[in-house]
């Protein structure tokens, strides 16, 4: 009986250690393969963010990327400048047409080349908006997976979400080959 209790106690202690480690090293709060169910809601601001805030890094929580990102709860962080943001104004929205591929969670694309100025997958070409170029420093342009979402505030732009990092940037469709 004493031996059985010792074995049971040891097993209980080991299982508690395992549970504690799982919580500490569990699912990340950003990235790690998470794909949002939908894009961001339209911003509630009618005017753009103050000029002093443009280009600032988005730091919502310690340990999170200091760039626009999506929490694994579905919260889009950093997409709040609203429709009047001059940084994303286009004189000719959809100048190269609309992306004919799939948009949203069920459509994951693997980047196969390029960089922020021009990247591609499946014969479709895009570029990153100038104000967002610094936000994609860690992207792997020849292997990362992205998901495109419509931008509800900035006509002519899509949001390219990096599945590995959990970050996103504004991108423009440039057409296909």
N, C-alpha and C positions, 0 to 999 in steps of 0.2 A: 504494500500500500504506500509506504513511504517513497519507494522508488518510482511508483507511478505518479505521485504528486510532484516529485522532483522533475520528471520528464515533462509533465503537463505545465509546470511553472516555466521551465526553460522554453518550451514551445510558445507559450503565451508571451514571454519577453521578446523572443525573436520576431513574432508577428507584429508586436507593437512597434518595434524598430522599423520593420518594413513599411508599416502604415505611415509612420512619421516621415520616412524618406520619400514616400510617394507624394505626400502633400508638398514637401519642400521642393522636390524636383519634378513635379507634375507638369501638366499642360502649360505652355507659355501663355501669357496674356496677350501677346502680339505675334503674328506670324506662325511659324511652325507647321505650315500646311493648311491652316484655317482659311476657308473661303467664305466671305460674307454672302448671306442669302440675297441681298439686294444692295444697291448703291445708297449713297447718302440721301437724306431728305433735303428738300430745298432749305437754304439758310433763311433764318428769320429776319436778317438784316436787309434793309433796302439799299443801304449805302455801303461802299467798300470799307474795309478796315483802314484805320489811319495810316498815312504814308510811313510813319515811323515803325509800324508793325510789319510792313512788307519785308520779306526776306528773312525775318526772324525765324529761328528754329522753334518747332512746336515741342514744348516740354511739359507734358501733362502729368507725368508720374516718374519717379526714379526708376531707372532700368528700362524705360520705354524709349523707342527711337525719338530723336529730336527733330523729326521730320513728320509730315502728314502720315498717319497710320490708322489702322483699324484694330480695335480691341476684339478679342475672340468672343465678346458679348454682342458684336455687331455695331458698336459705336464708332462712327467715323470721326477721327480727331483731326482738326485743322482745315476742315471744309466749311468755313463760316464767313467768308468775305461777302457773299451775296451777289446778286445779279449785276450790281453797278461796279464791280471790280474792273477797273480799266486794264489791269495786267492781263486779263483774259478776254478782252474785247476783240472781236474779229470783224473787219469791214465786210468780208465775204465768208460768212459761216458755211460750212460744208462745201467749200470751194472745189474739193476733189471728190465730192460725193460722200455718201454715208457708207460706213463699213458694212459690207454685205454678209459678214460672218456672224456668228452668234454673240450675244451680249448676256452677261450675267453668270451666275454660279455654275450652270451646266456646261459652260464653254471655256475650257482651260487651254491656253495656247503656250507652246514652248518657243521662247526666243531662239533664233538661229543665227543672228549676226547683227553687226552694226554698233550703234552707241546712241546717246541721247539725241544727236542731230538727225539721225536716220537709223531706224531699226526695223526688223522684219521677221515675219513668220508666215509660212504657208503662201508665200507670194504677195502678201499684204504689207504695205509700208506705212510707217508712222514716224512722227518726231515728237519730242518732249517740249512742252511750252518753256520758253526761255526762263521765266521766273522759277520753274521747278527743276531745272537742270541739276542744281546742287543737291536736290532731294533724292537723286538716284545714284549717288556715288558708289554704293555697295552692290548695285545690280550686276548680275552676270549676263551679259548681252548675248551669250551663245548657249545658255542652258536654262536660265530661270523660267519659271512658269508664270504667266500673267492671266488675269481675267479682266475683261473690259466692262465698264459700266457707263451708262449715260450720265452726263453731268447735268443735274437738274437746274443749275444756275447759270452756266456759261455755254451759250449756244455755239455749236461747232466743235466742242471739245468732248473727249471721252476721258474717263479716269481709268488708268492702267494700274491694277492692283497686283503687287508682287506677292505671290503665294508664300514663298520662302521667308521673306522679311516682314510681311504684313504692312508694307508701306505702299504709297500710291503717288502718282503724278498725273498731271493733265497731259493728254496726248492728242495730236491731230492726225486724222487719217489722210494719207498722201496718195492713196490709190493702190492698184495692184499691177503686177508685171504682165 
